[in-house]
């Protein structure tokens, strides 16, 4: 937390005094709750203030770790224990994002002083857009997974009008922002660092019998330490040795078997992984065209070329990932053994013991305001809520 002069704000002695007071409140659990802080006072947050609720024991054996996580995932899927907290335990501080279904707010637990990102979804909106089952699916998955490189659900609440998904804070932007900050594309060394984490996240999900189905740089968030958090699990699906048929995802990342409508499995994530690596290192996707129909034609025909500045190792990996026939596509284990990843130490990476190539520049000015009020329930809300009983 930065105390005193901020590059974008003029400070004076009285303001510094008030900020120091707020600093003590934020970090001393014996102090009064944030509710009691005077309205309109300002605090500044930096990455040292943005901790995490998840500090796992260092992993020593990957296979044993996955098996333990699978048992935990199954238990949470069948017997999820809701949080004992309520919305009153949290304070919503600042708008940090906005989407089709609602807002994302910077949130703090008044007691622990831990910061979160809260996705607030309007029930009426997802009802009108027939998206209830996708949001329910996302909730079930987020409440059951727990992995260093994915988002997960810390707390869930619902009122008559809204649902509140309280999740870890990843406030360093996403991979598209990292690409922009690096001039439009990444060096291969930097791309290896992020891609390796994405690969571990995919391997984790596949071990849980989940396919992700929406891999792209925009869905790879960066936390305050410079590591990734895979986000947006609305299209994630449990396979359980079956095939999926729904056409979903981002056009430029769709695998040929999705377009053929003959059913698909886990290998669509491997295809999308190849597209993502290409985009990270090139600045555009391999099948890009201004016309969407031409993009689909390029995907079906497997028509792409690698830039001349791609190393031979990168070209070889992309070729193995973007095989049109899913049975000929390389496997997760073979990807990890590929020489493009030869400098990655997988367990230290998983344990976040490697220095990130890009450290997020985070400095947030927050004017403390009143918490968002919960709207009064109406007859229309009560009728609408009959569709949301399964959310628990």
C-alpha positions in Angstrom: 0.0 0.0 0.0 1.4 3.4 -1.0 1.2 6.0 1.6 1.6 9.7 0.8 2.2 11.3 -2.6 0.7 9.4 -5.5 1.8 10.1 -9.1 -1.7 11.0 -10.2 -2.9 12.8 -7.1 -1.8 16.0 -5.3 -1.2 15.3 -1.6 -1.0 17.5 1.5 -0.3 16.8 5.1 -3.9 16.2 6.1 -4.5 13.8 3.3 -1.3 11.9 4.2 -2.5 11.6 7.8 -5.9 10.2 6.7 -4.3 7.7 4.4 -1.9 6.5 7.2 -5.0 6.1 9.4 -6.6 4.0 6.7 -3.4 1.9 6.3 -3.6 1.0 10.0 -7.3 0.0 9.6 -6.7 -2.2 6.6 -3.9 -4.2 8.2 -4.9 -4.4 11.8 -7.6 -6.9 12.4 -8.3 -5.4 15.9 -9.3 -2.1 14.4 -12.8 -1.1 13.4 -14.4 -2.5 10.3 -14.1 -0.7 7.0 -17.8 0.2 7.5 -16.6 2.8 10.1 -14.1 4.6 7.8 -15.3 8.0 6.8 -16.8 8.2 3.4 -14.8 9.8 0.6 -11.4 9.2 2.2 -8.8 7.8 -0.2 -6.5 4.7 0.1 -3.9 3.6 -2.4 -3.3 -0.1 -3.0 -0.2 -1.7 -4.6 0.6 -5.4 -5.2 1.9 -5.8 -1.7 -1.7 -5.4 -0.4 -3.3 -7.8 -2.8 -2.8 -11.2 -1.1 -4.5 -14.5 -1.9 -6.8 -16.8 0.0 -5.0 -19.8 -1.5 -1.5 -20.7 -0.3 -1.1 -24.4 -1.1 1.6 -26.6 0.4 4.4 -26.9 -2.2 3.8 -29.7 -4.6 6.5 -32.4 -4.7 4.9 -34.9 -7.0 2.7 -33.8 -9.8 0.8 -37.2 -10.4 0.1 -37.6 -6.7 -1.1 -34.0 -6.5 -3.5 -34.4 -9.4 -5.0 -37.6 -7.8 -5.5 -35.7 -4.5 -7.1 -32.8 -6.3 -9.4 -35.1 -8.2 -10.7 -36.6 -4.9 -11.3 -33.1 -3.6 -13.0 -32.0 -6.8 -15.4 -34.9 -6.7 -16.2 -34.3 -3.0 -17.0 -30.7 -3.7 -19.1 -31.5 -6.7 -21.4 -33.8 -4.7 -21.3 -32.2 -1.3 -20.4 -28.5 -1.5 -20.4 -26.7 1.9 -21.7 -23.1 1.5 -19.9 -20.3 3.1 -20.9 -19.2 6.6 -20.4 -15.6 5.7 -22.9 -13.1 4.3 -22.7 -10.1 2.0 -22.5 -8.0 5.2 -19.0 -9.3 5.7 -17.8 -7.6 2.5 -17.4 -4.1 1.2 -17.4 -3.2 -2.5 -14.8 -0.6 -3.2 -14.3 0.0 -6.9 -15.6 -1.0 -10.4 -12.7 -2.9 -12.1 -14.6 -4.5 -15.0 -17.8 -4.8 -16.8 -19.3 -7.6 -19.0 -22.4 -8.7 -20.7 -24.1 -9.9 -17.5 -22.9 -7.4 -14.9 -20.0 -5.8 -13.2 -16.8 -6.8 -11.5 -16.0 -5.0 -8.3 -12.9 -4.8 -6.1 -14.0 -6.2 -2.8 -12.6 -6.5 0.7 -13.5 -8.8 3.6 -14.1 -6.4 6.4 -12.6 -8.8 9.0 -9.6 -10.4 7.3 -8.8 -7.4 5.0 -8.3 -9.8 2.1 -9.1 -8.4 -1.3 -11.3 -10.2 -3.9 -12.9 -9.6 -7.3 -16.7 -9.9 -7.1 -18.6 -10.7 -10.3 -22.1 -9.4 -9.8 -24.6 -11.0 -12.3 -28.0 -9.7 -13.0 -30.5 -12.5 -12.8 -33.0 -10.8 -15.1 -30.3 -10.5 -17.8 -29.2 -14.1 -17.9 -32.9 -15.2 -17.7 -33.8 -13.1 -20.7 -30.7 -14.3 -22.6 -31.4 -18.0 -21.7 -28.0 -18.3 -20.0 -29.0 -19.7 -16.7 -27.6 -23.2 -17.3 -24.3 -21.8 -18.4 -24.0 -19.6 -15.2 -25.0 -22.6 -13.1 -22.5 -24.7 -14.8 -19.8 -22.1 -14.1 -20.7 -21.9 -10.5 -20.6 -25.7 -10.0 -17.1 -25.9 -11.6 -15.7 -22.8 -9.8 -16.8 -24.0 -6.4 -15.2 -27.4 -7.0 -11.8 -26.6 -8.5 -8.9 -25.2 -6.6 -5.7 -24.7 -8.7 -2.9 -22.0 -8.5 -3.4 -21.1 -12.2 -7.3 -20.9 -12.4 -9.9 -18.7 -10.8 -12.1 -20.5 -8.3 -15.1 -19.5 -6.1 -14.3 -18.4 -2.6 -17.8 -17.3 -1.7 -21.2 -17.2 -3.4 -24.3 -15.2 -2.5 -27.6 -14.4 -4.2 -30.3 -11.8 -3.6 -33.6 -11.3 -5.3 -31.9 -9.5 -8.2 -28.3 -10.5 -8.3 -25.8 -13.3 -7.9 -22.4 -12.6 -6.3 -19.3 -14.6 -7.3 -16.5 -13.7 -4.9 -13.2 -14.9 -6.4 -9.4 -14.3 -6.1 -8.3 -11.0 -7.4 -6.3 -11.0 -10.6 -5.7 -7.3 -11.3 -2.6 -7.3 -13.5 -4.8 -7.3 -16.7 -4.8 -10.3 -19.1 -2.5 -11.7 -21.8 -3.8 -9.3 -24.4 -2.7 -6.4 -22.2 0.7 -8.0 -21.7 1.0 -8.3 -25.5 0.1 -4.7 -26.0 2.6 -3.6 -23.3 5.3 -5.6 -25.1 4.6 -4.0 -28.5 1.9 -6.3 -29.8 3.5 -9.7 -29.3 5.7 -11.6 -26.9 9.2 -12.9 -27.2 9.3 -16.7 -27.2 11.0 -16.7 -23.8 8.1 -14.7 -22.3 5.5 -16.7 -24.2 7.0 -19.9 -22.8 6.5 -18.7 -19.2 2.8 -18.0 -19.7 2.1 -20.9 -22.0 3.6 -23.4 -19.5 1.2 -22.2 -16.8 -1.8 -22.4 -19.2 -0.7 -26.0 -20.1 -0.6 -27.0 -16.4 -4.1 -25.5 -16.0 -5.4 -27.5 -19.0 -3.8 -30.7 -17.7 -5.4 -30.1 -14.3 -8.8 -29.6 -15.9 -8.5 -32.6 -18.1 -7.6 -34.7 -15.1 -10.9 -33.6 -13.6 -12.6 -34.7 -16.8 -13.3 -31.1 -17.8 -12.8 -29.5 -21.2 -12.3 -25.7 -21.1 -13.6 -24.8 -24.6 -12.7 -21.1 -24.5 -9.0 -20.7 -24.4 -7.7 -17.3 -25.6 -5.4 -14.6 -24.3 -8.4 -12.5 -23.1 -9.3 -15.3 -20.7 -5.9 -15.6 -19.2 -5.7 -13.1 -16.4 -2.5 -12.0 -14.6 -2.4 -11.8 -10.8 -0.5 -9.3 -8.7 2.6 -11.5 -8.6 2.7 -11.9 -12.4 1.3 -15.4 -12.7 -1.8 -16.4 -14.6 -5.4 -17.2 -13.6 -7.5 -18.9 -16.2 -10.9 -17.3 -16.1 -14.4 -17.5 -17.6 -15.6 -21.1 -17.1 -19.0 -20.6 -18.7 -18.3 -23.0 -21.6 -16.3 -25.5 -19.4 -17.9 -28.9 -19.5 -17.6 -32.3 -17.7 -17.0 -35.0 -20.3 -16.8 -38.3 -18.3 -15.6 -40.3 -21.4 -18.4 -38.8 -23.6 -18.3 -36.4 -26.5 -19.5 -32.9 -26.7 -21.5 -31.4 -29.6 -22.3 -27.8 -28.7 -20.8 -25.2 -31.0 -19.2 -22.7 -28.6 -16.0 -20.7 -28.2 -14.2 -18.0 -30.1 -14.3 -18.4 -33.9 -10.5 -18.1 -34.5 -9.9 -20.7 -31.8 -12.4 -23.4 -32.9 -11.0 -26.8 -33.8 -12.0 -28.5 -37.0 -13.9 -31.2 -35.2 -16.1 -28.6 -33.6 -17.1 -27.3 -37.0 -17.7 -30.8 -38.4 -20.4 -31.3 -35.8 -19.4 -34.9 -35.4 -18.5 -34.5 -31.7 -15.3 -33.6 -30.0 -13.3 -34.2 -26.8 -10.3 -32.9 -24.9 -8.1 -32.4 -27.9 -10.0 -29.1 -28.8 -8.1 -27.5 -25.9 -4.8 -28.7 -27.4 -5.8 -27.2 -30.7 -6.7 -23.9 -29.0 -3.4 -24.0 -27.1 -1.6 -24.1 -30.4 -3.6 -21.1 -31.7 -2.9 -19.2 -28.5 0.9 -19.8 -28.6 0.9 -18.7 -32.2 -1.0 -15.5 -31.4 1.2 -14.7 -28.4 4.3 -14.8 -30.5 2.9 -13.3 -33.7 0.3 -10.8 -32.6 -2.5 -12.5 -34.6 -4.1 -15.9 -34.8 -2.9 -18.4 -37.5 -6.2 -18.6 -39.3 -7.1 -14.9 -39.1 -9.0 -13.2 -41.9 -11.2 -10.1 -42.0 -14.1 -12.3 -43.1 -15.4 -14.9 -40.6 -16.3 -17.4 -43.3 -12.7 -17.3 -44.6 -11.5 -17.9 -41.0 -13.6 -21.1 -40.8 -12.4 -22.2 -44.3 -8.8 -21.7 -43.2 -9.4 -23.8 -40.0 -11.1 -26.7 -41.9 -8.3 -26.8 -44.5 -5.6 -26.3 -41.9 -4.3 -23.4 -43.9 -1.7 -21.2 -42.1 1.9 -20.1 -42.3 4.4 -19.3 -39.6 6.3 -16.1 -39.6 10.0 -16.4 -40.6 11.0 -15.2 -37.1 9.5 -18.2 -35.4 12.2 -20.5 -34.2 12.3 -24.0 -35.6 11.3 -25.3 -32.2 8.2 -23.1 -32.1 7.2 -24.0 -35.7 7.5 -27.7 -34.8 5.4 -27.3 -31.7 2.7 -25.3 -33.5 2.6 -27.9 -36.3 2.1 -30.7 -33.8 -0.6 -28.8 -32.0 -2.6 -27.8 -35.1 -3.0 -31.2 -36.7 -6.4 -31.3 -38.4 -7.1 -34.8 -37.3 -7.5 -34.9 -33.6 -6.1 -38.4 -33.3 -2.8 -37.1 -34.8 -2.6 -34.1 -32.5 0.2 -34.3 -29.9 -0.6 -35.1 -26.2 -0.2 -33.0 -23.1 2.7 -35.1 -21.9 4.5 -34.8 -25.2 3.9 -31.0 -25.2 5.6 -30.8 -21.7 8.5 -32.8 -23.1 8.8 -30.6 -26.2 12.1 -28.8 -26.5 10.3 -25.4 -26.7 9.7 -25.9 -23.0 13.1 -27.3 -22.2 14.0 -24.5 -19.9 10.8 -24.9 -17.8 11.1 -26.5 -14.4 7.6 -27.6 -14.0 7.3 -28.1 -10.2 9.0 -24.8 -9.3 6.7 -23.1 -11.8 3.6 -24.7 -10.2 4.9 -23.6 -6.8 5.4 -20.1 -8.2 9.1 -20.1 -7.4 10.2 -18.6 -10.8 10.5 -14.9 -11.3 8.0 -13.7 -13.9 9.4 -11.9 -17.0 6.8 -9.2 -16.6 5.8 -7.7 -13.2 2.4 -6.0 -13.2 2.4 -2.3 -12.4 -0.4 -2.0 -10.0 -1.4 1.1 -8.1 -5.1 1.7 -7.4 -6.6 4.8 -5.8 -9.8 4.0 -3.9 -12.3 6.5 -2.5 -14.0 4.7 0.2 -17.8 4.8 -0.4 -20.8 3.1 1.1 -21.5 -0.5 0.2 -23.8 -1.2 -2.7 -27.3 -1.5 -1.4 -29.4 -4.6 -2.0 -32.6 -3.7 -3.8 -35.9 -4.5 -2.2 -37.6 -7.7 -3.4 -40.6 -7.4 -5.7 -43.3 -9.9 -6.8 -41.5 -10.1 -10.2 -38.2 -10.9 -8.4 -39.9 -13.7 -6.4 -41.3 -15.3 -9.5 -38.0 -15.0 -11.3 -36.1 -16.6 -8.4 -38.0 -19.8 -8.9 -35.6 -20.4 -11.9 -32.6 -19.9 -9.6 -33.4 -22.4 -6.8 -30.7 -24.8 -8.0 -28.0 -22.2 -7.3 -28.2 -22.8 -3.6 
